[in-house]
C-alpha cells in the first residue's frame, strides 16, 4: 500500500495506480478507503475495466451482489473474452440463487480458459451447495 501511495505522489493522474492502491487498501481491511480510491480512478478514466473489476470484487466481499454484477457487466462489455469475469459473474449468480445463470457463466469461463478447468469445474460441482466464503478469483 505504501509503495502505491508513493507512486501516486509521483503520478497522481494514473488510474491504474489508483486501482492498485485501492486493492491494496481492500486487502488491508480498508474497504471504505479502497472504494474512495477507486472512485479516483473513475474520475480519471470512467471506463477503466480494471477499476470496474476491482470494485466488483470489493462488492462481492461485501455481499453486494447486485452492485458486483453491475460492475462485472461493464467489464464483460469491455473484455468479453476474459474468463475471470465470467467466472466471478457465475459466483455472483450462485449467491443470488440463480444456478442456471451461474452454470452458463461457468461454462463460458471454461470455454474461454480451459487451463483453469479444475477451479471452474469445482465451482460448477458446488452449484447446489450453500455458498461458502471463498476468495474472489483473479485467475
N, C-alpha and C positions, 0 to 999 in steps of 0.2 A: 504494500500500500504506500509506504513511504517513497519508494522509487517512482511510482506513478505520479504521486503528488509533485515530486521534484521535476519530473519530466513535463508536467503541465505548467509549472512555473516557467519553463523554457519555451514551451509551445502550447499556449492556452487555447489555440484555435483548432486543436486536433480532436475531432470527435472520437477517433479510435482510442486515444489516450483516456478520454472521459469514460469510454466503455470499459477499458481495462481497470481503471481506478474503481469504477462502480462495482465490478465483480469482485475485486479485492476487498472492498468495503463490505459487500454482502457476505463473503466468506469469513470475514472477521466479526460477523454479527451486527453490522451497522446497516441494517436494511433500509431505514429511512434515509440515511446519507447516500446510500447506493442509488436509490430512486432519484434523489435530487441530482446526483452526479450524472446519471443517465439523462435526466431532463436537460442538462447542459449539452450533452451530446446531440440531443434532438434539436436544440436551438441552433447548433452549428450545422447539422445535416439532418433534417426531418425524416428523410427516407433511409437512413443508415440501417441496413438489415441487421448488422451486429448488435446495435443498440436495442432494436426490437426483440431480437432473440434473447438477449441477456435480461431485458425487462420481463420477458415471458418466463424465463427460468426463476426469476425472483417471485413473480406472481404465483408460479406453481408451488414454490416453497411456502407461500403464504396461504395456500388453499384458495386462491382466487382464480378458479378455473375459467370463468368467462373472460376475465381480463387476459389470462395467459393465452387462451385460444385466439382472442382478437389479435394479440401481438404475433402469434405464430402464423396466423393467416396472412399478415403483412409480409412476414419473412418468406412464406411459401410463394407469394406473388412475385417477390424479387429473386428467389432462388428455388425454383420448383423441383430441382433435382438434388436437393440437399437432404440426404436420408435422415439426419438427426432431427430435422424439423418435422418430418412425417412421424418419426418415432415418438417424439415428445407430444405431438398432436394426439397420437394414439393413447399415450398415457393420460392426457387431459380428458379425452373422451371416456376412457375407462373410469376415471374419477367421477365423471359426470353421470355414470350409469348408462353409457351408450356403447355397449360392447361391439355392436355391428360396425359402427363407425370407427371404433378403435381398431378392430381387426383390419378394416380396409386400409387404415393408415399404416399399421404394422406391415401389411403385405406390400404396400408401396415402398416403405423403407427397405424391406428385404430385397425387392426388385432393384432398387437403386444402389444398394450396398450389400451384396451377398457375403462379403467377408465378415460382416458382423452378425452372421446368422444365428449364432448361439444366444447372444443377448436378445435379439428380436424374437426368436422362437421361444425363449424363456418367458418373455413378456406376453406372447400370444397364449402360451400354456396357462398363464395365471389370469386370463381374462375373467374367468368365473369365480375367482377367489377375491376375498376382500382386499382392498387396496392397502398396502403397507408402505411405510415411509421409505422411499427409495431416492437415491441420488438422481438428479436430473442428468440425462445423458448429453454429452457433448461429443461423443464418439471419439 
